[in-house]
Structure formats: C-alpha cells, structure tokens
Amino acid sequence: MAKQNNSFGVALFGVGRAGTIHFGNIIQRPRLQVLYLVDIFPKNCEQLLEKNYVPPGRTQVCSYENSQKVFDDENVSFVIVTTPTDQHEEIVRRALDAGKAVFCEKPIAVDHTRADQLFALSEERKVPLYCAFQRRFDPSMARIHDEVIQGEHGKVHMITTFSRDSPLPSMQYLKISGGIFHDCAVHDIDMVCWIANEKPDSVFVRGTARHPEIKAMGDVDTVAITLTFPSGVLATIHLSRHATYHYDQRLEVHCDKGMLQCGNEAADIVQTFGSNSVQGALPHFSFPQRYRVAYAAELDHFVQVLSGECDRLLVTRDEVNLVSAIATACEESLRTQQPVQFSL
C-alpha cells in the first residue's frame, strides 16, 4: 500500500453519481491525489477532469480493458469502486490481490458468501476493505446511535425509518442494480441493526410495483419491512423508489424515556411566516445533497485508518455480511409472502 509523506494515490473506478461525489471530495484533500480514473466511457472522465480544472497529465484516464496498469502502479495506495454492482467483485479482488486497500460502494459482491471471501482476502493481504454505508457518518443519525448505545434514553422499543428516493432512478440503472433490497434497503437495514446493536431473528416484507417498467423486470418499488429482534425491539422500514416531493430521509427511535427523531434536511432553515401561510425551503432533492457531509466524513475515516490515525474501520466484516444476508431474507419473504426466521 503505497504511501509517501502521509499522502495517498487513489484510483477511482466509475464516474457516475457516486463516483463524482467521491472525486469532488478527493480533490479537496491535499493528502490525496487521483492518479487514475477508470470508466467504460473515458470521455466522461476527461470531462470530469476539465470541469474541475485538474491540470493535464496529473490524472490518467483509462478503460476497464486497460486497467491492469492501475493495479501494477506502486503509487496507488487505494482504489475506490463505484461501478455498476455486477463489476464490484472483480475489481475488489484484483485490487486486494495487488495489495491495494479498497473503498467500495455497496454491495461488495452479489451475496454475503462471496463478499465474505473478499473480506478474508483483505485480511490475508493485510489491507483494509471498506463497504460504504455513508449514513453512519451523518451527524444527526450518528448522534442518535451514540445516545441510544450509551443508554441515555432507556431501552429501545421501536425503530422506524423512512427512505423515499428522488429522483426515480433510470430503468437502465435499475436493471443492473441488484434489486431494491440489495441496492436500496441495505442502508436502512444497516442503520436499524447498528442502532439496535443486535441481529434480528425474523424478517417480514410486503412490496408492490407502482411503475410498470419495474414490475416487468421482476422488482418492486414500494416496500414495507418489519424486523424483530431477540430483545423485543421492533423495526419498520418504509421504502420507495420515487418521492415526487424531493428526497425523504427520516429516522425515529422510541425508547423507555422518550423518542429521538431525525427529520429531513433542507438547503436552508429560514422560514417565512405570513398571516395565512408558512413558507420554507424544500427538503434536499437527492442523496448527493442530503448526505454531502456524510460522504466526506466516511472518506476521511477511511484515510485515517490507512494512515494509522484510527485503529479500525467503523463498518466491520460481520456487519456487512449481516446486512447482505438480511436483504436476501427480505427477497425470500417477499417471494413467499411469509415471515422468514433469520440466523447468521
């Protein structure tokens, strides 16, 4: 894992929405340098470099077919993977085999068994493998987690999340996304299990497809998930692919001594009060705006682990495997219309 003067060379695979977010965060950090951009459309990489005024020659652009030079370059300290889901496993494996640390958007692989093999490889190669669950780094959600874990509000009774996407993802993306549970619900599942601090023992799901195109691809776009935990905690996840009124992200935890709630965030907090109305800013339009701070914070956390400033990754191998296994159990429950007893 190449490192000089506490600086790190980075290779970014995929310059779609998530890749663009990470690129913007990397170029704002002096200790990081983007050495390579890799994408199926190299022209997109070139446009991204031009838009951000990156001097010619500082960053190399290459296609997947020519990406071996990335893994052979000793100056590359870590790889960020934001490609389509079905490409994650191969890129992660090649990076780990080359001794590169990996920051990968979820999922790391198509199922938790294959993902666990990659975690085992990372331990064998002694380089970190991080699966990106950025909500853990959102200040409001992290504060709720910390207060619950510290026991300030007594025992948890119920955890409720609302996640309604905006805008509706393209049908082209949804066809390769891995389905709503592994692509979308995993963030809520991770948040619920992180706050409950235990594994669920049953999963029950109901879902429908409001969009004919999504129904035709065998997926659903509107979902209700119920998780039960051995301690008696109940968790409900409300999930939708499409909110016409902007990006809807809320979290509520009901405890013995009260309730903690994280509501939607807006571009500003100014409200105008008239005699017959109240006006204020709408919630953020989509995830790059809502989780702007969280994306930056998780990248900083990853770099701190690489530099030895932090002793471990916040998201662990067991937690990633748990979330993936629960998402698979959700698929089974939807298919059978029955609760699924869960164990891992």
N, C-alpha and C positions, 0 to 999 in steps of 0.2 A: 504494500500500500504506500505509494509514493507521497512523501511529504517533505517539503523544504521550508525552513523558517516558519513552521506552523501554518503554511499555506497549502492549498489543495487544488489539484487539477481535476476537472469534472467533465464527464461525457454525458450528454443528455440525449436519450433515445425517445423520440416522439415530440413533436412541437404542436400538438393540438391544444385544447383549452388548458388542461392541467400542465402540460409541458411549458406553455407560455407563462403561466404563473410562476413556475419554478425558475425559468430563465430570468424573469424580472427580478426575483429575489437573489439569485446568484450574482448578477452583475452589480447589485447594490452592496455586496460584501467584499471588501478588499482582499480578504484571505482566500477567496475562491476565484477561480478562473475557468471559464468554459473553454475547454480545449477542442471539443468535438460536439457537433450537432448531427444527429443521425435521424433520417426520416425517409419514408417512402417517396416523398416529394421534396428533393433537395432545394427546389426553388423556394419552398416555404421557409426553409432555414435561412436562405440568403436574404429573403425579405425581412425576416425577424431581426437579423443582424443589422441590416440597413436602417430599419425603423428605430433601433436602439443605439445607433451611431457607434457600433463596435468597429474599431479600425480594421481595415483589410489585413488578412494574414494572421490575426490573433486567434481566430477560431476556424477550425477546419470543418467543412461540410462533407458528409458522405452518405451513401445509401446503405441499406442493410447488407447488400451483397458485398460491399467493400468495408464492412465494419470490423474485420479482424484486426486491422491496424489499431483500433481503439484498445482492444484487449492486450495487444503486444506493446503498447506505449507505457513505459515505466512512469511517465509523468502523470498518468491518470490515477488519481487516488480513489475516486469512487464514481459509480455510474448511477444515474437517475433514470428510472424506467417509467415512461408514461405513454407507452404504445397501446394499441388495441389489446384487449385482455388475452387473446389467444397467443400473443407473442411474448408475454411476460416470462413464462417458464424458461424458454430457450435463452433469452438474453440474460436472465439472472444466473442461470447455470454457467454460461460462458464467462460471465464476469467473475463469479466466485472461483471458477477453475483457474482464472488468471490472477487470482489474489486481490481482486478489487472489492472494496466494500460496495454495498448496494442499498439504494433508497428506491423502493418500488411502490407505485400506487397499487391499491388492492385490485384484484387478488394476486397473490404471488404465483399461484398455479390454479388449475381448473378444479382441484379438490384438495381437502386438507391433508390427505396422504401424500400427494405429490409435493405439496408445499412443505410438509414436514421433512421430506427428503432434502429439499433445498436448505432448510434450516440446519439439518445435520451436516450438510456440506459446508455451510458457513462456519460452523463450529470446528470442523475438521481443518478448514483453511485458516481459521483464526482471524476472520474478517467479519464485521457486522453485516447483518441483513435486516433491514427495517421495512415493515409494511406500514404504509402511510394511513393512519386514522387521525386526520388533522383535527377533528372535533375535540380530542383530548387536550389540545393546546389553545382552544378558545377560552379566553379569560373567564367568561361567565360560567360556562359548563365545567371548567376545571375547578372553579370556586365551589360550585355545588357538590362536586365529587369530594373535594377535600373536607368540606364541612360535614358531609354525611359520614365519611370514613372516620373522622375524628369523634363522631358520636354527639355532636353539639345539639342535634335535634331529636335524639332518641332513635328507636328502631324504625326502619323503613316499612311502610305499609304498601305503598304502590308507587310505581314509576311509570310515567306516561310521556311518550314522545310524539311529536307531530312533524313529519317531513314531507313537504309537498313541493315538488320540483318546479323550477321556472328557468328558462322556457322549456317546453316539451322537447326532449332530445330528438334528433333526427332518426327516421326509421332505419337509415343506413347504420347508424351507431347502435341502435337497439338490437339489430340482428346479430351483432358480434359482441354485445355487452356481457353475455353470460347469464342474462335474465335478471329480473327485478330484485331477487333475493340476494344473489352474489354481487350484483353491481350497485344496488341502491340500499337495500335493507341492512347490509352489513354494518354501516355506520351507526345506525340506531341500535342494532344488536350489541355492538361493541360498547356503546355508551351505557346501555342498560346493565350489561354484565359488569362493567367497570364500576358503576355506582353501587350495584347490589353486592359486589365483591364475593360472588359465588356463581356456581354453574346452575343453569335451570335443570329441572327434572322432567318437564313436559313442554311441548310446543303445539299450539293450535292456530291454524291460519284459515282465513276466508279471503277470497280475492275475486275480482271481476276485471274484465277488459272493456273500458268505455270507448276505446279507439279501435275501429275495425281492423286497422293495419296491425296493431299489436296483438289482437286476438288471432289474426291469421298466422302470425309467427309462433303461436303457441305460448304466448306470455300473457301476463296481466299487468294492469297499470294502476289499480286501486286495491289496497291490501290492508287488512287488519290482522295483527299478530298478537297473540297472548302467550306470554311466558310465565310459568310458575316455578318458584324456587323452593328448595327444601325448608328454608326458614319461614316460609309463608308469604314472602313477598310476591306480589303480582305485578307484572309489567305489561303494558299495552303499547303497541307501536301502530300509529296511523300513518299510512304511506300512500303517496300519489305521485305519478309521473308528471302531473300537469296542474299547476295552480295558475289561473288566469290573473290573479291579483298580486303577483310577484312571489318571491321565494319565501316560503313559510317554514320556519325552523323554531320549534318550541320544545321545552323540556320542563317537566314538573315532577317533583318528588314529595310525596305525602308521608310525613313521619309522625311519631308519637306526640311531639311537642310543637308541631307546626308544619308548614309547607314551604318548599323552596321552588322558585319558578324563574325560568329564563325565557324571556319573550323574544319576539322579532326585533331586529335592529334596523334602523333607518339611516339614510345618508346624513341626516342631522336630527337634533332633538327639539328644534324650535316648533312650537305650536302657536297658532293664531286663534284667539277666542273672539268670536263675534256674538251678536245678540241671539242669533238663531243657529249658529254652526261653530264647529271647531275644525280647523284645518291643520294638517301636519304632513310631514314627508312620508311617502310610501315606504314599506319595507324594501330592503335591497332586492335588486332584480334577479340575481342569480348567485351561485356559490362563490365565484371569484371575489365578489364584493363582500358577501356576508362573512367569509372565512379568510379574508385578506390577512389579518393579524395572525390567525392560527397557522396558515401556510408558512409564513415567515418564521414563526416560533418553532415549528417542528423541524425546519431545515437547520435552524440554529442549534437545536437539541442534537440532531444527528452529527453535526460538525463538532460539537462539544464532546461527544462520545469518541469520535475519531481522534481528537486532539488530547484526550485524557482528562479533560476538564470535568467530565461527568462519567461515572463508573459503569453505567448500564443504560440500555435503551428503555424508554418508558413502555413501549409495546413489546411484549415478550412472545417467544415462540409458542408457548402454550395458549396464550390469549388469541393469537391469530388462528391457530388450529381450532380453537373452540368456536370462534365466530363463523368460520367456514363450515364446520360441522352443523351448527345450528341453522345456517342458511340452507344447507342440504335437507335438514329435517323439515324446514318450512316448505320446501318443494314437495316433500312426501306428504305432508299434512294437507296441502292444497290439492294434491292429486287424489288422495283417498278421502278427503273431507272428514278426517278423523284426527283426534289428538295423537301426537307421536311422543312416546316415552323416550326421554333423551338421556344418554350417558356417553361420556368420553373419558 
